[in-house]
């Protein structure tokens, strides 16, 4: 939007006179800004030659506007706003610099008016100066700054989203590229990490709203991507207790089913970890919500490495069990799972199941009959463990 500057006619000759000294005024303005605005004191932040040139161009622009009243050419202020946004200059510091620079310029206008014995009061000139600072250069620079800053945020988000997708799909393999990806995503270059997969309530809606901020408040760095069916994230879990902190954050945030992968050491392993997190989701199938960690055990990893073969094993081992009515089938499989969780103790399994240990022994004996495998035989126990993992992670049809 263009802003019209309607200057009193008597300002024009004063501005025309000062226009011939724009270079000197720009240098004076730059020195004042360098002295009074802390951000501009650092040569590495804003080189003095660059600052001086910008001040000169701004002086020329303002004075020309006062000479001919054309307020459409605010390009210098807009360029300055965009440049400062790209450089990461705080907006408050930019506006402070404009205020200091404007004081120099408008003081010169007042002094020139006095020297020329123009019928202008200092109050009139300063009122005009204040109006123009608010309605002209400073506002144009501020608008351009905000537009550029918003575009930079969108650009960074697009880059970050692309990096996350490449990380989860395995497209990042070169070591240099992996380091660049870690830098863009704000992740450490070495693990351990975990992957989280949460079922979304609907396409385009997050399953874990605000999870990145929650993790950040616990000093846990993460990167996330929203897929049509899942919200997936990779979280760095380097410090002691980090995995437990992740689970606590998920407990506070989750509104659906969530799967968590085992920890892993290197970013190229992320696609495999995502697959394991997806598999872990089947551990809460049939429930409205819940969190399931993928068991980091040889049996679970074997199932994940060969899901089709593991599914065939499950169907073979539990063939007769799977033919039972659903209630009886689920009861027997739950008992076996609790027996494994209790390290083979019928008494502890009974405590978990809230039943008598003889009930547990009866059900286990029934499983032995149906599967033809004895729980006293280590090889048979291994078969049952693998088959149970396969059944839980990829239920047989």
N, C-alpha and C positions, 0 to 999 in steps of 0.2 A: 504494500500500500504506500503510495507517495504521500509526503507530508508537505503542505504549502507553508512557506515562510513569508509572511507579509511584514517586511521591515519598513520602518519609517524612511521616507525619502532622504532625509539628511544623513542616514547611516551610509548610503552608497558611496559618496566621495571619501569618507573616512576609510571604509573597507578597501576602496581602490588604492588609496595611499599605502595602506599596510600590505597590500598584496605584493608590492614591489620588494618588501622585506620578509616575505614568507619563509625564506630559507633560514634567516637569522631567528625568526620567531619559532620555527620548528625546532631548532637546536636548543633554544632556551626552554621550550616546553619539555623536550626530552630530558634535559638536565634536572628539571624540577620533578618530573615523574620518577626519574632514577633515584632521586633523593628521598621522596616522600611515600613512594609505594614499594613496600618491601619486596614483593615478587619481582619487580623490575630491577632490583639491585644486582641480581645474579646475571652475569654476562652469559652464562650457559643457558639460562632460561630465555632471555631476550637479548640478543647482541645489541650493543648501543647503536651501532650504525643502522641496524634494522629499525630500532625504535625512533631514531632521528628522522629517517626517511619517511616513516609512517606519520610522524608528527607534522613534518613539512607538508605532506600531501593533504592531511586533514586541515591544516591551516589554509592552504590554497583553496580547498573545497568550500570551507565555511565562508571565506572572504568573497569568493566568486558568487556564492549564494546571496550574500548581502549586497553585492554589486548589482546583480541582474535578477534576483528573486527566483531563480530556477532551482527548485528543491527536489528535482527528480534524479539528479546525479549524486546519489549517496553511496556510490560504489566503494569509495575508500573505506568508509566506516563498515560497510558490509564485509568487504574483504578482510579487514582487521578482525571483525567478530568471528568469521569462519576460521581464519588462521589461528586465533587464540584458542578456539574450541579444539581444533586439531592438535594443538600443542599441549592441551590439557591445562591451560591457564584458568584458574577459578574465575567465574563470572564476576564475583564481587571485586576482585583485583582489577579486572578490565574496566569496570565502571568507575572504580576509584581513580584509575589513570585518566579516564575521560574527564572526571571532575577536576582533577589537578590541572590537566591541560587546558580545560575551558577557563579556569581562573586566570591562567597566564594570558590567553587570547583576549578575554573580555577586559582584563585590566589594561591591556595595550589599546583596545578600542577606546576605553574611557580616557586614557592619557592622550591619545591622538586627538580625540574630540576637544579636550581642553587646550591642546597646543594650537589647534585650528580655530579656537574660539567659536566653535559650533554651539548653537543654542540647544544643547542636550545636557541633561543632568546625569550624574553618575547613576542615580537610582533608575533612570529610564534605561540606560545601557545595561545595567546589571539585571534588571527585570527581563529585558530582551534576551540576555545571555542565559538566564535561568530557564526561560521558556524554550529556548532552542536546544539546550542540553537535554531537557526532558522530551522534547518533541522531534528532535532531529538526529544528530550524529549518535549520541549515546543510545537512543532508542533503536536506531537502525542497526548499530553494532550488536546490541543486546538481542534483537530479533534474529539476526543472522547467526549469532552465536548459538542460540537455542535451537534453531533449525539444523545447524551443522551437528550440534551435540546429539540431537535426536537421531539424525541419520547415522552418526558414528555408532550409537548404541545398537541400532538395527543391523548395521553392517557386522558389528562384533557378534551379535546374536546369530546372524546367518552363518558366519564363519564357525562359531562354536557348535551350532547345530550340525553343520556339515562334518566337523571333526568328530563329534559324538557318533554320528551315523557311520563314518568310516571306521571308527574304533570298534563298534559293535559288529560290523559286517566283515572285519578282517582285512580291510583295504590298506591299513597302515602296517607296513612291514619293515621299511627302511628305518634304521636306527635314528638318523637325523630327523626324519619325518615324525617319528614317535616322540622325540624330544620336543619338536615344535608343537605337536598336538597336546602334549602334557602342559606346555606353557600356555597355550590358548585356553585350555580347559581348566587351568589352575590346579592341576594334579601333580603330585610328585612323580619323578621319572622312574622310581622303583617302588615296588609294593611293600607289603601285601595290600591287595584290594579285595573287595567283594562286589558282586553284581546283584542288584535287586530288580525283580520283575513283579509289577503289581497290576492286576486286572483293572482296567478302567471301567467306570460305571456306564459310560457311553462314549462313542467315538468323539475325540476332541476334548474330552473332560479328563482332568487329572485324577488319578486314584489316590495320590498322596499330596494334596495341596500344601504348598509351603515347605515341602520336605528339605529342599536345598538350604533354605534359611535356618531351619531347625538344626540341621547337621552342622552348619557353619557356626551356630551359637555354641556348639559343643566342640569347636575347633576340628571339625571333620570336613575335609574337602571332597566335593562330589561333582559329577556332571550327569545331566539327565536328558532324556529324549522321550517325546510322546509319540507312540505308535498308535495305529487304529485300535488295537486290542489291549495294549500294555503301556504302562509308563515304566521305562527302564532307566537304571542309573548305575554308575560305577562309583564306589566310595573308597577312598584311601583309608586303610585301617592300620597305620604304622605304630601308633602309640599303644602302650599296654591298656587293655580294657576297651579298646576302640570298637571291637565287634559287639560287645555287650552294649556300648553306648549307641551304636547303630540300631540294635534291636529295641532299645528303650525309645529312641526317636520314632521308630516305625510303629511301636505300640501307641504312641501319642497321636500319630498322624493317620494311620491306615483306616480306611473305611471299606476295604474289600479284601480279596485274597492276595497274599504277598508271598513270593518265593525268594529265598536268599541262597546264593551260591556258596560253596566252600571258598576260603581265601586262596588267592593265587599270587604269584610273585611278579609276573611281567605283563605289561600291557598287551602284547600280541596274544595272550591267552584269553582275552576278554570275550571273544565270540563263544569259546567253549564254556566259559563261566556263565554266559547268558543262557546257553542251552541247559545247563544244570539248574539255574534259577527257574527257568520255565518248567523243568521237570519237577522241581520242588513244589510248584503250585498244585500239582496233583495230590499232594499231601493234605490239602485243605479242600479238595473237591467235595461238593455236596454241602458245604457250609457257607453262610453268608459272608463271613470274613474270618481271617486268621493268618498267622505267619508261620511258614514252614521253612526250616533250614535244610538244605541238602546235606544228607549225612556224608561226612568226609571219611568214608570207610572203603576198604577194598571192594566189598560186595556192591556198594552203591556206585562206586566209580566204574566197576565192571559193567553194571547195568547201563550206565550212561554212555559208556564207550560203544556198546553194541545193543542198542535198544530193541532192534528187531529180533535178534537171537535171544535176548533176555526175555522178551515177550513169549517166544516159542517155549522157552524153558518153563516159564510160569504156567502156561497152559498145560504143559506135559505133567509137571509136578502136581499141580492142583486140579487136574482134570475132573476127578470125582467130587472134590470139594465145591467146585464152581457149578456143579449140577444141582446142588442142594438148594432149598428155598432160601431166599435172600437173608432172612433173619438168622437162620442157623449158620449159613455160610459166613456172614459177617462176624458172628459171635466167635466161631472157631478161629478165624483169621486174626481177630482182635486179641484173642487169648494167646495165640502164638507170638504176636508182635510184643505183647506185654512180657511174655516169658523171655524173649530175647532182650528186652529192655531191662529185665531183672537179672540178667546174667545167668539164666537157667534156674532161678530159684522159684519154685512153685508157690512158696509162702509169700515172697515179695510180689509176685505177679498177682496173687489173690488180693493182697493189700491194695494194689493199683486198681484192680477191677471191682473192689468192694464185694468180694464173694469168698466162699470157703476154699481152702487150698485143695480139698478133695474134688471140688468142682473144676478147678484148674486141671488137676491130674486127669479127671475123666475126659475133659475136652481135648487135652493133649494126646491121650490114648486114642481117642476117636480120630484125630488127625493122622496119627501113625497108621491106623487101619486104612484110612481113605487114600493116603499117599504111598503106602508101602515102604515108608522110611522110618527108621527108629531114631528117636532122639538120643539114644545112647551111642550111636555111630557118628563120629565126627564128620565123616564124608557126607552122610545123610543130612546132618545139621547144616553143613555148608550149602548143600543143594537147596534146602528149605530157606536159608537166609537169602540167597540170590533170588530165588523164585518170589519170595515175599517182597523184596525190594522192587523187583520188576513189576509185580502186581500193583504195588502202591503208586509207582511212578507212571505206569502205563497200563491201566486196568484192562484185562482181557475182555473181549466182547462176548 
